[in-house]
Amino acid sequence: MPAIGLGTFGSDHVSADQVAAAVEGALAFGYRHIDCASVYGNEARIGEALASAFRGALKREDVWIVSKLWNDKHAESDVIPQCRQSLADLRLDYLDMYLVHWPFPNFHPPGCAVDARSPDARPYIHDNFMRTWRQMEKLVEIGLTRHIGTSNMTVPKLELLLRDARIRPAVNEMELHPNFQQPELFEFVRANGIEPIGYSPLGSPGRPERDRTPDDTVDLEDPVMVGIARRLGVHPAWVAIRWAVQRGQTPIPFSVNPRNYRTNLEAAAGAPLSDADMAAIAGIDRNCRLIKGQVFLWKQEQDWEDLWDLNGVITQ
Ligand SMILES: NC(=O)c1ccc[n+]([C@@H]2O[C@H](COP(=O)([O-])OP(=O)(O)OC[C@H]3O[C@@H](n4cnc5c(N)ncnc54)[C@H](OP(=O)(O)O)[C@@H]3O)[C@@H](O)[C@H]2O)c1
């Protein structure tokens, strides 16, 4: 799996056309890993960009392409058709990686308020997740994806999945940036041969207002990040990406700005940070989760922490 990918979640302010143009530009510049998802609502446009790139010198097997199963498609009968839909939209015969996007089944309309609760929302029920996972395993067996993985999992959920999976998750996509390093989960997945993919690696500076809370920190303005960046003559984003790759996670920064996505790729391939700089960044973990997942809660009176099994037990 290439050590850096391009994120494609334009949310409600970056159009599918802009994201598709970035995919094409990023592939031309050298990116070889694209992180897609059906819920981002832009796979059909990205498919056009991929088709155009593959008409040139680039070959399908040169690029690592990820897609994800959305929360309202966990039913056994939905998994294979959904994967086929993403393949059709992306104009591909196979995916390199297909992920279960979140471990919770639910439905909510795009852009709904963070305190909206879906009547379909359920906690993590392992037997149900395994029914979904068996279909994920089938996708590998019938050749629609080369690998399968998870996203937004916790240690107790992964322990159960690793116990029962026939095909183990190859990756876990999880929020990772200097102010949110998740050391316990990070060490757990690596110790179990699961690659950590780090989403929001720059601290998601462009996330919509509804996903912000007053306590959120700003990674790229952290004095340690700014200090290292100034000394090296680079943008703090460069430092965040370089740190991620060097720590051993695969960052998937989003950008539709050619200057920015170039910087990010150059950082991934750039000169190593010193041990002292790596240690300084290790010291600015502020346990600041930005993507809290509030809309996936299944009871009215719950707090977002319930999604993340903070005391090591799966919350029901
Ligand atoms: N599995 C999941 O549940 C999950 C959840 C969230 C995200 N993701 C994935 O992770 C990807 C990245 O996460 P994200 O979009 O939340 O956040 P992010 O990559 O941390 O931040 C993206 C923002 O940073 C800006 N940016 C990018 N490169 C920059 C640079 N070199 N200098 C300055 N600013 C820069 C971008 O603006 P410009 O476009 O103007 O450059 C954009 O506003 C998503 O697109 C998606 O593919 C997955």
The ligand as an SDF file (V2000), in Angstrom:
LIG
                    3D

 48 52  0  0  0  0  0  0  0  0999 V2000
  -12.8210    6.6660    7.5600 N   0  0  0  0  0  0  0  0  0  0  0  0
  -13.4300    7.7410    7.9980 C   0  0  0  0  0  0  0  0  0  0  0  0
  -14.3910    7.6810    8.7730 O   0  0  0  0  0  0  0  0  0  0  0  0
  -12.9140    9.0900    7.5720 C   0  0  0  0  0  0  0  0  0  0  0  0
  -13.2960   10.2300    8.3030 C   0  0  0  0  0  0  0  0  0  0  0  0
  -12.8000   11.4630    7.8910 C   0  0  0  0  0  0  0  0  0  0  0  0
  -11.9580   11.5500    6.7930 C   0  0  0  0  0  0  0  0  0  0  0  0
  -11.6170   10.4210    6.0820 N   0  0  0  0  0  0  0  0  0  0  0  0
  -10.7200   10.4780    4.9050 C   0  0  0  0  0  0  0  0  0  0  0  0
   -9.5740   11.2420    5.2460 O   0  0  0  0  0  0  0  0  0  0  0  0
   -9.3980   12.2950    4.3100 C   0  0  0  0  0  0  0  0  0  0  0  0
   -8.6820   13.4640    4.9540 C   0  0  0  0  0  0  0  0  0  0  0  0
   -9.3580   13.9570    6.1030 O   0  0  0  0  0  0  0  0  0  0  0  0
   -9.9890   15.4090    6.1800 P   0  0  0  0  0  0  0  0  0  0  0  0
  -10.4290   15.8230    4.8250 O   0  0  0  0  0  0  0  0  0  0  0  0
  -10.9790   15.3730    7.2840 O   0  0  0  0  0  0  0  0  0  0  0  0
   -8.8220   16.3240    6.7420 O   0  0  0  0  0  0  0  0  0  0  0  0
   -7.2970   16.7160    6.4340 P   0  0  0  0  0  0  0  0  0  0  0  0
   -6.7510   15.9300    5.3070 O   0  0  0  0  0  0  0  0  0  0  0  0
   -6.6150   16.7010    7.7370 O   0  0  0  0  0  0  0  0  0  0  0  0
   -7.4490   18.2550    6.0250 O   0  0  0  0  0  0  0  0  0  0  0  0
   -7.9130   18.6580    4.7450 C   0  0  0  0  0  0  0  0  0  0  0  0
   -7.8850   20.1860    4.7100 C   0  0  0  0  0  0  0  0  0  0  0  0
   -6.5340   20.6470    4.7930 O   0  0  0  0  0  0  0  0  0  0  0  0
   -6.2280   21.5480    3.7340 C   0  0  0  0  0  0  0  0  0  0  0  0
   -4.8610   21.2290    3.2800 N   0  0  0  0  0  0  0  0  0  0  0  0
   -4.4470   20.0950    2.6570 C   0  0  0  0  0  0  0  0  0  0  0  0
   -3.1280   20.1270    2.4120 N   0  0  0  0  0  0  0  0  0  0  0  0
   -2.6770   21.3020    2.9060 C   0  0  0  0  0  0  0  0  0  0  0  0
   -1.4150   21.9030    2.9530 C   0  0  0  0  0  0  0  0  0  0  0  0
   -0.3340   21.2970    2.4490 N   0  0  0  0  0  0  0  0  0  0  0  0
   -1.3230   23.1460    3.5040 N   0  0  0  0  0  0  0  0  0  0  0  0
   -2.4040   23.7650    4.0050 C   0  0  0  0  0  0  0  0  0  0  0  0
   -3.6460   23.2310    4.0040 N   0  0  0  0  0  0  0  0  0  0  0  0
   -3.7940   22.0160    3.4550 C   0  0  0  0  0  0  0  0  0  0  0  0
   -7.2490   21.2660    2.6650 C   0  0  0  0  0  0  0  0  0  0  0  0
   -7.5870   22.4410    1.9510 O   0  0  0  0  0  0  0  0  0  0  0  0
   -7.2690   22.5840    0.3520 P   0  0  0  0  0  0  0  0  0  0  0  0
   -8.2060   21.6500   -0.3470 O   0  0  0  0  0  0  0  0  0  0  0  0
   -7.5450   24.0210    0.1050 O   0  0  0  0  0  0  0  0  0  0  0  0
   -5.8250   22.2060    0.1730 O   0  0  0  0  0  0  0  0  0  0  0  0
   -8.4720   20.7890    3.4660 C   0  0  0  0  0  0  0  0  0  0  0  0
   -9.2760   21.8900    3.8660 O   0  0  0  0  0  0  0  0  0  0  0  0
  -10.8240   12.5670    3.8350 C   0  0  0  0  0  0  0  0  0  0  0  0
  -10.8700   13.3310    2.6430 O   0  0  0  0  0  0  0  0  0  0  0  0
  -11.3490   11.1660    3.6840 C   0  0  0  0  0  0  0  0  0  0  0  0
  -10.8710   10.5750    2.4850 O   0  0  0  0  0  0  0  0  0  0  0  0
  -12.0830    9.1940    6.4800 C   0  0  0  0  0  0  0  0  0  0  0  0
  1  2  1  0
  2  3  2  0
  2  4  1  0
  4  5  1  0
  4 48  2  0
  5  6  2  0
  6  7  1  0
  7  8  2  0
  8  9  1  0
  8 48  1  0
  9 10  1  0
  9 46  1  0
 10 11  1  0
 11 12  1  0
 11 44  1  0
 12 13  1  0
 13 14  1  0
 14 15  2  0
 14 16  1  0
 14 17  1  0
 17 18  1  0
 18 19  2  0
 18 20  1  0
 18 21  1  0
 21 22  1  0
 22 23  1  0
 23 24  1  0
 23 42  1  0
 24 25  1  0
 25 26  1  0
 25 36  1  0
 26 27  1  0
 26 35  1  0
 27 28  2  0
 28 29  1  0
 29 30  1  0
 29 35  2  0
 30 31  1  0
 30 32  2  0
 32 33  1  0
 33 34  2  0
 34 35  1  0
 36 37  1  0
 36 42  1  0
 37 38  1  0
 38 39  2  0
 38 40  1  0
 38 41  1  0
 42 43  1  0
 44 45  1  0
 44 46  1  0
 46 47  1  0
M  CHG  2   8   1  16  -1
M  END
$$$$
